[in-house]
Amino acid sequence: MNPITLKHTLKYIAGFAMCLLSQYIYAQQALKDCKKCIIMAEQQVQRVAIADIDKREIIWDWIPAKSNIKPEHVKWFTAISDAKPVYDMKYILVTASGGGVALVRIADKKAVFYAYAGGNTHSAEIFPDGNIVSASSSGHFLTVFKVDTAIAAEQVYSKKVPIEFGHNVVWDKEHRVLWTAAMNKLKAFKYNFNCDKPDIELTETIDLQGTEAHDLFPVYHENKLWLTDTAAIYTFDPATKKIAKTSFSRHNIKSVSSGPAGYPILLSEPKEQWWTDAVIDTTGKVIFEKPGLKIYKTRWFLPNLFTYPAKEVFRQCK
């Protein structure tokens, strides 16, 4: 390479690096400044997106095809299905209908761990030791993964556990059980806390009022869970085992999320098939809208103390 060409090449590389750095700094500052942020599973661009609802704009996103996901594995992350802030909101636990499960670091958008569950994966959860479990709907199973960031995705240890119409998983740190709503049953599983060969065992089954259970997610700063199905929205109290239909029930809600005072309860209600371009509250008022988006699930970008300890840091089971 002649000196002139080398000079131009180095100048281009330096300029590109500066552009990436400026985008990184802008995104980090935007997240820091955001007073009310939502996180979305967004299927038009095939990404996880974080939006500032006051500014009405997306301030951060993770696109698998532009990340460190191997090109041959990008198809695993077709149709992002869920995105949960974890590890003191410094990481995001991502699932996709294509079968992928990933733990993404927000700071540099790196998938520090990812693997394949298959079966139309709809949600995932982190166990207290750092291992992961996911739920797959058409596959009718949960998949328990050993999290090991040092090995290739194809070599990750996993075990499938049968479940009906798997759409959700939530760890209950107080009662030390994994909850999953499967069709017309709510099931509790005990985790074996085996680092190398993680597994779960069914311990309890509770009848639900409806069927085709979909979303299961903690009520903000309460020891209760939101639960949705084709007909209504409920709350579930793990201590009393009581299930109560809410006064604002709506049909076919894909996700429900609450926050502190001043934060309306968010609902993802499909406009077309399973997606929407708007997030609403319990009265139907639009909280965030962007024409062209295909939003599947939406959650407030807030800590989840039902499941995780405060200020929890990333860990691998050793």
C-alpha positions in Angstrom: 0.0 0.0 0.0 1.5 3.4 -1.0 1.8 6.1 1.6 -1.0 8.2 0.3 -3.5 5.3 0.3 -2.3 4.3 3.8 -2.8 7.8 5.0 -6.4 7.9 3.7 -7.1 4.5 5.1 -5.9 5.4 8.5 -7.9 8.7 8.4 -11.0 6.7 7.4 -10.5 4.2 10.3 -9.9 7.0 12.8 -13.0 8.9 11.6 -15.2 5.8 11.8 -13.9 5.0 15.3 -14.7 8.6 16.4 -18.2 8.3 14.9 -18.8 5.1 16.9 -17.4 6.7 20.0 -19.6 9.7 19.7 -22.6 7.5 19.2 -21.7 5.5 22.3 -21.3 8.6 24.4 -24.6 10.0 23.2 -26.5 6.8 23.9 -25.0 6.4 27.4 -25.8 10.0 28.2 -29.3 9.7 26.8 -29.9 6.6 29.0 -28.5 8.4 32.0 -30.7 11.4 31.4 -33.9 9.5 30.6 -36.5 10.0 33.4 -39.1 7.5 31.9 -37.7 4.9 29.6 -39.4 1.9 28.1 -37.8 -1.2 26.6 -39.4 -2.9 23.6 -39.2 -6.1 21.7 -39.5 -4.5 18.3 -39.9 -6.7 15.2 -39.9 -4.3 12.3 -36.2 -3.7 12.6 -35.6 -7.0 14.5 -34.2 -5.4 17.6 -34.5 -4.5 21.3 -35.2 -0.8 21.6 -35.2 1.6 24.5 -37.2 4.8 24.1 -37.5 8.0 26.1 -41.3 8.6 26.3 -40.9 12.3 27.1 -38.7 12.9 24.1 -40.7 10.4 22.0 -37.6 8.9 20.5 -35.6 5.7 20.6 -32.3 6.4 22.3 -30.7 2.9 22.3 -31.1 -0.3 20.4 -29.5 -3.7 19.9 -29.7 -5.2 16.5 -28.4 -8.8 16.3 -27.1 -8.5 12.8 -25.0 -5.6 13.8 -23.6 -7.2 17.0 -21.2 -9.9 17.8 -23.7 -12.6 17.0 -22.2 -14.9 14.4 -23.7 -14.4 10.9 -24.9 -18.0 10.8 -26.7 -17.5 14.1 -28.5 -14.2 13.3 -31.5 -16.1 12.1 -31.9 -17.3 15.7 -32.9 -13.8 16.6 -35.7 -13.3 14.1 -38.8 -11.7 15.7 -37.5 -10.5 19.1 -40.1 -11.7 21.6 -39.0 -10.3 25.0 -36.4 -8.0 26.6 -35.8 -7.8 30.4 -33.4 -5.4 32.2 -31.2 -7.5 34.5 -28.0 -7.2 36.6 -28.8 -3.7 38.0 -30.1 -2.7 34.6 -26.7 -3.0 33.0 -27.6 -6.0 30.9 -30.7 -7.1 28.9 -32.0 -10.7 28.7 -33.3 -11.2 25.2 -35.3 -13.9 23.5 -36.6 -14.3 19.9 -39.1 -16.5 18.2 -36.3 -17.7 16.0 -35.1 -19.6 19.0 -32.3 -17.4 20.3 -31.6 -16.4 23.9 -29.0 -13.8 24.6 -27.6 -11.8 27.5 -26.6 -8.4 26.1 -24.4 -5.8 27.9 -25.9 -2.4 27.4 -22.7 -0.4 27.5 -21.1 -1.9 24.4 -24.1 -3.9 23.0 -22.1 -7.1 23.2 -23.9 -10.4 23.7 -21.8 -11.8 26.5 -23.7 -15.1 26.2 -26.1 -16.5 23.7 -27.5 -19.9 22.8 -30.3 -21.7 20.9 -33.5 -23.0 22.5 -35.7 -23.3 19.5 -39.5 -24.0 19.5 -40.5 -20.3 19.2 -38.8 -18.9 22.3 -40.9 -16.3 24.1 -39.2 -15.4 27.3 -36.3 -16.2 29.6 -35.2 -15.8 33.2 -31.9 -15.8 35.2 -31.4 -18.1 38.1 -29.6 -16.7 41.2 -26.4 -18.5 40.2 -26.4 -16.9 36.8 -27.7 -19.8 34.7 -30.7 -19.2 32.4 -34.0 -20.8 31.6 -36.2 -20.0 28.6 -39.8 -20.8 27.5 -40.8 -21.9 24.0 -44.4 -22.0 22.9 -44.7 -24.2 19.8 -42.0 -26.4 21.1 -43.9 -26.9 24.4 -40.8 -26.8 26.6 -38.6 -24.9 29.0 -34.8 -24.9 28.3 -32.3 -24.7 31.1 -28.9 -23.4 30.1 -25.5 -23.4 31.8 -24.1 -19.9 31.2 -20.5 -20.1 30.2 -19.1 -17.1 28.3 -15.9 -19.0 27.3 -17.5 -21.6 25.0 -19.2 -21.4 21.6 -23.0 -21.1 21.4 -23.2 -24.6 19.8 -21.4 -26.1 22.8 -23.6 -24.7 25.6 -25.1 -27.2 28.0 -28.9 -27.3 27.9 -31.7 -29.4 29.0 -35.4 -29.3 27.9 -38.3 -29.7 30.3 -41.8 -30.3 28.9 -44.3 -27.5 29.4 -47.6 -26.6 27.6 -47.5 -23.6 25.4 -44.4 -22.1 27.1 -44.6 -18.3 27.0 -43.1 -17.0 30.2 -40.8 -17.7 33.2 -40.2 -15.6 36.4 -37.9 -16.4 39.3 -39.5 -15.7 42.7 -36.5 -14.9 45.0 -38.5 -14.8 48.2 -40.0 -18.3 47.7 -37.1 -19.6 45.7 -39.2 -21.1 42.9 -39.6 -20.6 39.2 -43.1 -19.7 38.0 -44.5 -20.3 34.6 -48.0 -20.0 33.3 -48.8 -22.8 30.8 -52.1 -22.7 29.0 -54.6 -23.0 31.9 -52.1 -23.9 34.7 -49.7 -21.9 36.7 -46.7 -24.1 37.6 -43.9 -23.8 40.2 -40.5 -25.4 39.6 -37.7 -26.0 42.1 -34.2 -25.3 40.7 -31.4 -27.7 41.6 -28.6 -25.1 41.8 -26.2 -27.4 40.0 -23.8 -25.2 38.1 -22.7 -27.7 35.5 -26.0 -29.5 35.0 -28.8 -27.2 35.9 -32.2 -28.7 36.1 -35.7 -27.9 37.4 -38.4 -30.1 39.0 -42.2 -29.4 39.1 -43.4 -28.9 42.6 -46.9 -27.3 42.3 -49.7 -26.8 39.8 -52.4 -24.1 40.2 -55.5 -23.9 38.0 -56.0 -20.6 36.1 -59.3 -18.9 35.3 -58.6 -18.6 31.6 -56.5 -20.3 29.0 -53.6 -19.6 26.6 -51.7 -17.8 29.3 -49.2 -15.3 27.8 -47.3 -12.7 29.9 -46.1 -13.3 33.5 -44.2 -10.4 35.0 -43.6 -8.9 38.4 -45.8 -6.1 39.7 -43.4 -3.2 40.4 -42.2 -3.3 44.1 -44.9 -5.7 45.1 -44.8 -9.5 45.8 -47.2 -10.2 43.0 -47.2 -11.0 39.4 -49.1 -9.7 36.4 -50.7 -12.5 34.3 -52.4 -12.2 30.9 -54.3 -14.6 28.7 -56.6 -14.3 25.7 -59.5 -12.9 27.8 -58.2 -10.9 30.7 -55.4 -9.4 32.9 -54.9 -10.8 36.4 -52.7 -10.5 39.4 -51.2 -13.5 41.2 -50.0 -13.5 44.9 -47.4 -16.2 45.4 -47.9 -16.1 49.2 -51.7 -16.7 49.2 -51.9 -18.3 45.8 -54.8 -16.0 45.0 -55.5 -15.0 41.4 -57.6 -11.9 40.9 -59.0 -10.5 37.6 -58.2 -6.8 37.3 -60.8 -4.0 36.8 -59.0 -2.9 33.6 -58.9 -6.3 31.8 -58.5 -6.3 28.1 -58.2 -9.2 25.5 -55.0 -10.6 24.1 -52.6 -8.4 25.9 -49.0 -9.4 25.1 -47.3 -7.7 28.0 -48.1 -5.6 31.1 -45.7 -3.5 33.1 -46.0 -1.2 36.1 -43.8 1.3 37.9 -43.8 3.8 40.8 -46.2 6.6 41.4 -46.5 8.7 38.2 -45.8 5.7 35.9 -49.0 4.4 34.2 -49.4 0.7 33.8 -48.2 -0.2 30.3 -50.0 -2.5 28.0 -49.0 -4.0 24.6 -52.2 -4.6 22.8 -51.9 -5.8 19.1 -53.3 -3.7 16.3 -52.1 -6.1 13.6 -51.8 -9.8 14.2 -49.5 -9.9 17.3 -47.9 -6.4 17.1 -48.6 -2.7 17.5 -47.0 0.7 16.8 -48.3 2.1 20.1 -48.0 1.5 23.8 -51.1 2.3 25.9 -52.2 2.5 29.5 -55.1 0.8 31.1 -57.6 3.4 29.8 -56.4 3.1 26.2 -54.4 6.3 26.3 -51.3 6.2 24.1 -48.1 6.5 26.1 -45.7 6.0 23.2 -46.3 5.7 19.5 -44.1 5.5 16.4 -45.8 4.6 13.1 -44.1 1.7 11.3 -42.9 -0.1 14.5 -43.9 -3.6 15.2 -43.9 -3.7 19.0 -44.5 -7.1 20.6 -43.8 -6.6 24.3 -43.0 -3.4 26.3 -41.7 -2.9 29.8 -40.7 0.0 31.9 -36.9 0.3 32.0 -36.9 -0.2 35.8 -35.3 -2.6 38.4 -37.1 -5.8 39.2 -36.7 -6.5 42.9 -39.2 -9.3 42.9 -36.7 -11.5 41.0 -33.2 -9.9 41.5 -31.3 -8.4 44.5 -30.6 -4.7 44.3 -27.3 -3.8 42.7 -26.8 -7.4 41.5 -23.8 -7.9 39.3 -23.2 -10.2 36.4 -22.1 -13.7 37.4 -21.4 -17.1 36.0 -22.0 -20.3 38.0 -18.7 -21.8 38.9 
